[in-house]
Amino acid sequence: MFTGDVMFLEIMGSPFIVNALIGIIIASFVSAAIGHILTSRGITFLSAEVAHAALGGAAFGVLLQTLGIIWFEPLYGAFLFGVVSALITAYAGLRGSREQMEAAIGVSLAMSMALAVVFLGYIRSEDMPKVWGYLVGDILLLTVDDLLFLGSLAILVGFFYILFRRELLYIAFDIESAEALGIKVKFYHYLSILLAAIGVIVTTKALGAILVYAFIIAPAAAANEIAKKTSQIPLITLAIALFSGIIGLTLTFTVNIPASGTIGILASIAYLMAITYSRLRRK
């Protein structure tokens, strides 16, 4: 038992585990901010759209590296494509209804995936794992440079979320009244979409495009079910995301299962438990 404990502590203290824990913390704080925004606005599928745009951007970055532009990292391409795709969606849905916004998200998703397929056709087979890493994700492969870049983006998202939280939520719940009160609806509309895009890119790098929706939306949706007031939602979201991430990472070494998938499953289970609790509370 003692030897097993020592081995476990040695594993948990290794650099790649420490990097993974830091990545989980960063992604959890991002989830607390943008998950709240997306669920409040009813545009949760924006996270899936931006994540797949980031996948196309990563493929573009890998393609440029094969052409000799070594300095252009796949992460830079993911950031560029994710942000541009989100801004196109924001423009298309600026004055439209929620249904029109969802349609714009769907078109952007289709365009992003089409571009990814085109880029993948020109990438060498030995470089494919660099792209697929953005699809399925592996938080254990995060480097210090990745964490510095992702941490900087997370700080940016957190700063603007805290600074403009009231305005962002106002346009989420009642955009017409917000405009009547003189709030700069257009500015905050673009800001909310941009912050969401940056946050999704952070989470995509850590967990992969497939599991972004689970980690960003599931904790926020669970928080919406059990929170008694709006101000509690970000904190509950953060707690659920951290719990899912840390427990999922721990299970990776005790049960030998993929970290990203385990984290996504735990976040989804938390949502199901929150729904059950909410319904029991109403009886």
N, C-alpha and C positions, 0 to 999 in steps of 0.2 A: 504493500500500500504506500509506504513511504517513498519507495523508488518511483512508483507511478506518479505520485504527487510532484516529485522533483522533475520528472520528465515533462509533466503537464506545464509546470511553471517555466521550464526552459523553452518549451514551444511557444507559450504565450508571451514570453519575453523576447522572442526572435524579431528581427527588424521587419520582416514582411507581415507579421501579426500586428505589430505596433502600428505599421502603416495602415493596415486594414481597419484597426480600431479607430484611428484618426479619420479615415475615410468615412466610416459609419457615422461618427459624430458630426462631420461636416454635412453629409447627406441628410442626416436627421434634422438638423437645424434648417436646412433648405426646405425639407419636406414640411416642416411646421409653418413656414411662411407661404410658400407657393401652393401647397395643398389647400390651405385656407382660401386663397384667392380663387383657385380654379373651381373648387366645390361651391363657393359662394356665387360665382358667376355662371355656374352650370355648364362649363366648357372643359370638363375633365379630360376629354379626348385630345385636347391640345397637347397634353403630356406625351401621348403616344405619337402624335404627328411630329412634334419636335424631336423626339427620340429617334424616329426613323429618318428624319432629315439629318440628324447628327450622324447616323450610320452612313448615309450617302456622303456626307462631308468627310468622314473618316476614310471611306473608299477613295475619295478624291485626293486626300492627303497622301495615302499610300501610293496612288498612281503617280503623283508628282515626285515622290521619292524615287520611284523606279525610273523616272525620266531624268533624274540627276539633281532635283531640287531637294537636297538632303535636309535642309534646315526646317522645311515645312512639315511639322509633325501632324499625324492624323488627328490629334486633339484640336489643333488649330482649325483644320477643315471641319471638324464636328461643330466647333463653336460658330464658325462662319455660316455654315449651312443652316444650323439650328436657328440662329438669330434672324437670318434673312427670311427663312421660311415662316417664322413666327410673325415677322413684320408684314409680310405679304398677307397672311391670314388676318392680322389686325386691320390692315387697310381694307380688305374685302368685307370685313364684318363691322366696319366702323359705325355705319348708320342702319345696319340691318337688324333683324330680329335674332333671337337666340338660335332659331332654326337656320337662318342664313349664315350665322357664324359657324354652326356645325357643318354646313355644306362647304364653306370655305376651308375648314379644317380637313374635311374629307378630300377635297381637290388637292390641297397642299400635300397631304399624305401620299396620294397617288403619284404626284409629281416627284416627290422625294424618293419614293421607292423605285420609280422609273429611272431616275438619275443614278441611283445606287446600282441598279442592274447594268446600266451602260458602263459605269466605271469598273465594275467587277469584271466585265468582259475583257478589259485591257490589263488586268493585274495578274502578275505571275502567280502560279499555284503556291510557291513557297512563301509568298507574302500574304496569302489569304487569311492566315490566323490573326494577323493584325486587325483585319476588318471584322472578322467574326467575334473578336473580343468585345466589340461594341454591341454586338447583337445579344450574346448570352452573358457577357460580363464575367469578370473574376476579380473580386475585390482584393484578393491576396496578391495580385500582381501590380498594385499601385506603387509607384516610385515616389521618392521625395519630391522630384520635380512636378509630378502629377499633383501631389498634395498641395504644393505651393501655389500652383495655378488654380486648382479647384478651391482652395481656401480663400484665395483672393476674390474669386467670383462669388463665393458664399458670403463673404463680408460685404461685398457690394450689394447683393440681394438683401441681406439683413438690414443694412443701413437704410436703403430706400423704403423697405417695408415698414420699418419702425417710424421713419420720418413721415410717410404718407399713408399710414395704415387706415386712418379714418376715411380719407378721400377714396382710397382704393375699394374699401368695403361699401362706401356710399354708392359708387357707380355700379357696384356688383348687385346691390339689392334694388336700387331704384334710380336708373340712369336719367329718366326724364325729370324727376324732382331735383336731382343733383344739378342738372343743367339749369333748371329754373332758379336755383339758389346761387347761380354764378360760378359754380365749380367748373374748372376747365376739363370738361369731360373728355375731349379729344386727347389731351395730354396724358391724363390718368389711364385712359383706355390703352394707349400705346405703352405706357409705363408698365401696366399690369401684365400685358402680354410679353413684353421684353424681359421683365423679371422672371416670369414663369419659364420662358425659354432658357434663360441662363441657368436657372435652378434645375431644369430637366437635363441640361447638358452635364451639369455636375453629377447628377445621379446616374445618368447613362454611362459615364466613364467608370463609375464605381460598380454598378450592378448590371449594366447591359440594357439594351433597348426593350427587350421582352419584359423585363421585370420593373421597369420604371413606373408603369401604371400602378402596380401593386404597392410599391414602396411610397409613392407620393400621394396617391389618392386614397388607398385603403385606410391609413392612419387618420387622415383628415376626415374621411367619411365616418369612421368609427367615433371620432371626437364629436362630430356633429350630432351623433345619436345620443351620447351620454352627457354632453356638456349642458349645464343649466343656464349659462349665459355665454354670449359670443366671445367675451374676453378670455374665457377658459379654453377655447378651441385650440389655439396655437400651442399652449402648454401641454394639453392632453395629447395632441398630435405628436409633439416632440417626445413625450414619454413613451408612446406606443412605438414610434420609429426606433428610438434607442433600444427599447426592450427587444424588438424584433431583430434588430441588427446584432446586438451583443449576444443574445441567446443563440441566434442563428450561427454566428461565428464560432461560438463555443461548441455547438453540436457538430460542427464540421470536423472537429478533431476527436470528439468522443464517439461519434457514430459513423464517421467517415462518409459524409454526404456533401454535395456541392454547397458552398456558402451562399451564393446568390439565390439559388432556388429555395433554400431553407428559409432565408430572410423573407422572400416573397410569400411563402406559405404561411409563416407566422404572422405577417402583417394582414393577410387575408383572413386568417382564423380570428385575429383580434377584431376585425370588422364584423364577422359573423357573431362573435360573442357580444359585441356592442349592440347589435340589432336585437339579439335575444334579451339582453338586459333592459333595453329601452322598452320593448313590448311588455315585459313582465312588470316594469315599473308603472306603466300606464293602466294596468289592470286593477 
